[in-house]
Amino acid sequence: MTYKTLSVSLAQNIAIVRLNRPDKANAMNMEMWQEIRTAFEWVDATPEARVAILEGEGKTFTSGIDLQMMMGLGAQIQNECDGRKREALRSLILNLQDTLSSLERCRKPVLAAVHGACVGGGIDLITCADMRYCSSDAYFTIKEIDIGMTADVGTLQRLPKLIGEGMARELAYTARKVDAAEAREIHLVNRVFESREALREGVLEIAANIAAKSPLAIRGTKEMITYARDHSVADGLKYIATWNAAMLMSNDLQEAMMANVGKRPPEFKD
């Protein structure tokens, strides 16, 4: 399909979803919110897409939610009944949350590649990715507190599980900037690359490595890790037992074993 706020491509089993409003610092307007969900539903549904990279066009990853969109919310939810107006606002927030959750629902791994600024809603977005990488010029800030609001589309729920509760509280309470080196130190990102070009090459290499693995096994691994994050160890063990009872005896398993015996790279169907 045609996107107005994104560019989406697919080559060699790697989908690239790029925020594409560079003249607006990739600010996330309502159209972008909806297109992000559409894009990752497409990645999920497209067998040839085995892994996805999320990045930004222009000088920065994203400046966060579009302030014009924020200012227009009042008119969008207007109702003479205060209860119905509040209900409409809740529905809108849930819709935005669902957009970002589409990255988690996507069965394929999503790698976020951040350069320049990653602000506000950008933090909500990247915390939904499987892994995060950045260039040395990147910085991160939970900006909502500085505009008098509580972040409401995922940062406060996901970030503590990535970097720990104490650090997440500090960043959310203060809105201070975290540079690339600190982001690596607190495990917000897996790796820092020297430049945007090195970031793109490095993340593509990691994505290609993932794309070469069994797609079925990769999808199961993502499912299990995400499930384990929100459930007990006992629940996770029961789930993987049931999953593999259904999925283990696959053509991928046989191909991987034969390739190992034959000392050749395995070839998997999408």
DAURBEL-V763411 format. One record per residue. N is the residue number from 1. RES is the residue in one letter. PHI is phi as a letter, one per 20 degrees, with the letter a starting at -180 (NA if undefined). OMEGA is omega in whole degrees, -180 to 180 (* if undefined). D_CENTER is the distance of its C-alpha to the mean C-alpha in whole Angstrom. Layout:
BEGIN
N,RES,PHI,OMEGA,D_CENTER / N,RES,PHI,OMEGA,D_CENTER
END
This chain:
BEGIN
1,M,NA,179,21 / 2,T,e,179,21 / 3,Y,d,178,18 / 4,K,e,-175,20 / 5,T,d,180,17 / 6,L,c,162,15 / 7,S,c,-175,16 / 8,V,c,-180,15 / 9,S,b,179,17 / 10,L,b,177,17 / 11,A,b,177,19 / 12,Q,l,177,20 / 13,N,m,179,18 / 14,I,d,175,15 / 15,A,e,176,13 / 16,I,d,177,12 / 17,V,d,-174,10 / 18,R,d,172,12 / 19,L,f,-167,12 / 20,N,c,169,16 / 21,R,c,-172,18 / 22,P,f,179,19 / 23,D,f,178,23 / 24,K,d,-178,21 / 25,A,l,-179,18 / 26,N,l,175,16 / 27,A,f,-172,16 / 28,M,e,177,14 / 29,N,e,-175,17 / 30,M,f,-180,18 / 31,E,f,178,18 / 32,M,f,179,14 / 33,W,g,-178,13 / 34,Q,f,-179,15 / 35,E,f,176,14 / 36,I,f,179,10 / 37,R,f,180,11 / 38,T,g,-178,14 / 39,A,f,-177,12 / 40,F,f,169,9 / 41,E,f,176,13 / 42,W,f,178,14 / 43,V,g,-179,12 / 44,D,f,-173,13 / 45,A,e,-175,17 / 46,T,e,-176,17 / 47,P,g,-177,19 / 48,E,f,178,19 / 49,A,e,-178,15 / 50,R,e,-179,15 / 51,V,b,-179,12 / 52,A,c,173,9 / 53,I,d,176,9 / 54,L,d,-179,7 / 55,E,b,-178,10 / 56,G,c,177,13 / 57,E,e,174,16 / 58,G,n,-171,19 / 59,K,e,-174,20 / 60,T,b,179,17 / 61,F,f,172,13 / 62,T,a,175,13 / 63,S,e,177,16 / 64,G,n,-176,14 / 65,I,f,180,16 / 66,D,f,-177,19 / 67,L,f,176,22 / 68,Q,f,175,24 / 69,M,f,179,22 / 70,M,g,-177,22 / 71,M,f,-179,26 / 72,G,e,-176,26 / 73,L,f,-179,25 / 74,G,g,180,28 / 75,A,f,-177,30 / 76,Q,f,-176,27 / 77,I,d,-174,28 / 78,Q,g,176,32 / 79,N,b,-180,34 / 80,E,f,176,37 / 81,C,e,-176,37 / 82,D,f,179,35 / 83,G,f,180,33 / 84,R,f,177,32 / 85,K,f,179,30 / 86,R,f,177,29 / 87,E,f,179,28 / 88,A,f,178,26 / 89,L,f,178,24 / 90,R,f,179,23 / 91,S,f,179,22 / 92,L,f,179,20 / 93,I,f,178,18 / 94,L,f,178,17 / 95,N,f,178,16 / 96,L,f,176,14 / 97,Q,g,-178,12 / 98,D,f,176,12 / 99,T,g,-177,10 / 100,L,f,178,7 / 101,S,f,178,8 / 102,S,f,176,8 / 103,L,f,178,5 / 104,E,f,179,7 / 105,R,f,178,10 / 106,C,g,-177,10 / 107,R,f,-178,12 / 108,K,e,177,11 / 109,P,f,178,9 / 110,V,d,-180,6 / 111,L,d,178,7 / 112,A,e,179,6 / 113,A,d,-170,10 / 114,V,d,171,11 / 115,H,c,-179,15 / 116,G,m,-174,17 / 117,A,e,169,16 / 118,C,c,-166,13 / 119,V,c,169,14 / 120,G,l,-180,14 / 121,G,g,175,12 / 122,G,f,177,10 / 123,I,f,176,9 / 124,D,g,-176,8 / 125,L,f,-173,5 / 126,I,f,178,4 / 127,T,f,176,6 / 128,C,e,-179,4 / 129,A,f,178,3 / 130,D,f,178,6 / 131,M,b,-180,8 / 132,R,c,177,8 / 133,Y,c,180,11 / 134,C,b,172,13 / 135,S,e,-174,17 / 136,S,f,-180,20 / 137,D,e,-175,20 / 138,A,f,168,17 / 139,Y,b,-173,17 / 140,F,c,176,15 / 141,T,b,175,16 / 142,I,e,-165,16 / 143,K,e,-171,18 / 144,E,g,-177,19 / 145,I,f,-178,22 / 146,D,f,173,24 / 147,I,d,171,24 / 148,G,m,179,25 / 149,M,c,175,23 / 150,T,e,179,21 / 151,A,g,-168,17 / 152,D,c,-179,16 / 153,V,c,169,13 / 154,G,p,-176,11 / 155,T,g,-174,12 / 156,L,f,179,15 / 157,Q,e,-175,14 / 158,R,e,-173,11 / 159,L,f,180,12 / 160,P,g,180,16 / 161,K,f,178,15 / 162,L,e,-173,13 / 163,I,c,-179,16 / 164,G,n,-174,19 / 165,E,f,-176,20 / 166,G,f,-180,23 / 167,M,f,178,20 / 168,A,f,178,18 / 169,R,f,-180,21 / 170,E,g,-177,22 / 171,L,f,-180,19 / 172,A,f,-179,19 / 173,Y,f,-172,23 / 174,T,d,-175,24 / 175,A,m,-179,21 / 176,R,f,-180,22 / 177,K,e,174,20 / 178,V,d,-180,19 / 179,D,e,-174,19 / 180,A,f,-178,18 / 181,A,f,179,21 / 182,E,f,178,20 / 183,A,g,177,16 / 184,R,f,-178,17 / 185,E,f,-178,20 / 186,I,e,177,18 / 187,H,m,171,15 / 188,L,f,175,13 / 189,V,c,179,12 / 190,N,f,-172,14 / 191,R,b,176,16 / 192,V,d,178,17 / 193,F,d,-172,19 / 194,E,f,-175,22 / 195,S,b,177,21 / 196,R,f,180,19 / 197,E,f,178,20 / 198,A,f,177,20 / 199,L,f,-178,16 / 200,R,f,-180,16 / 201,E,f,-178,19 / 202,G,f,-179,17 / 203,V,f,175,14 / 204,L,f,179,16 / 205,E,f,178,18 / 206,I,f,179,16 / 207,A,f,179,14 / 208,A,f,176,18 / 209,N,f,179,19 / 210,I,f,-178,16 / 211,A,f,-180,17 / 212,A,e,-180,21 / 213,K,e,177,20 / 214,S,f,179,21 / 215,P,g,-180,19 / 216,L,f,180,20 / 217,A,f,178,20 / 218,I,f,-180,16 / 219,R,f,178,15 / 220,G,f,180,18 / 221,T,f,177,16 / 222,K,f,180,13 / 223,E,g,-176,15 / 224,M,f,-178,17 / 225,I,f,179,15 / 226,T,f,179,13 / 227,Y,f,-178,16 / 228,A,f,179,18 / 229,R,g,-172,16 / 230,D,d,-178,17 / 231,H,c,179,20 / 232,S,f,176,24 / 233,V,g,-179,24 / 234,A,f,178,27 / 235,D,f,-180,25 / 236,G,f,179,22 / 237,L,f,178,25 / 238,K,f,-178,27 / 239,Y,f,-179,24 / 240,I,f,176,23 / 241,A,f,179,27 / 242,T,f,-180,27 / 243,W,g,-177,24 / 244,N,f,173,26 / 245,A,f,180,29 / 246,A,e,-168,28 / 247,M,d,-169,26 / 248,L,f,-174,27 / 249,M,e,-174,30 / 250,S,d,173,28 / 251,N,f,-180,29 / 252,D,f,179,27 / 253,L,f,180,28 / 254,Q,f,180,32 / 255,E,f,180,30 / 256,A,f,-180,29 / 257,M,f,179,32 / 258,M,f,178,34 / 259,A,f,179,32 / 260,N,f,179,33 / 261,V,f,-179,37 / 262,G,e,180,37 / 263,K,l,179,35 / 264,R,c,176,33 / 265,P,f,177,29 / 266,P,f,177,28 / 267,E,c,-176,27 / 268,F,d,171,25 / 269,K,f,178,25 / 270,D,f,*,22
END
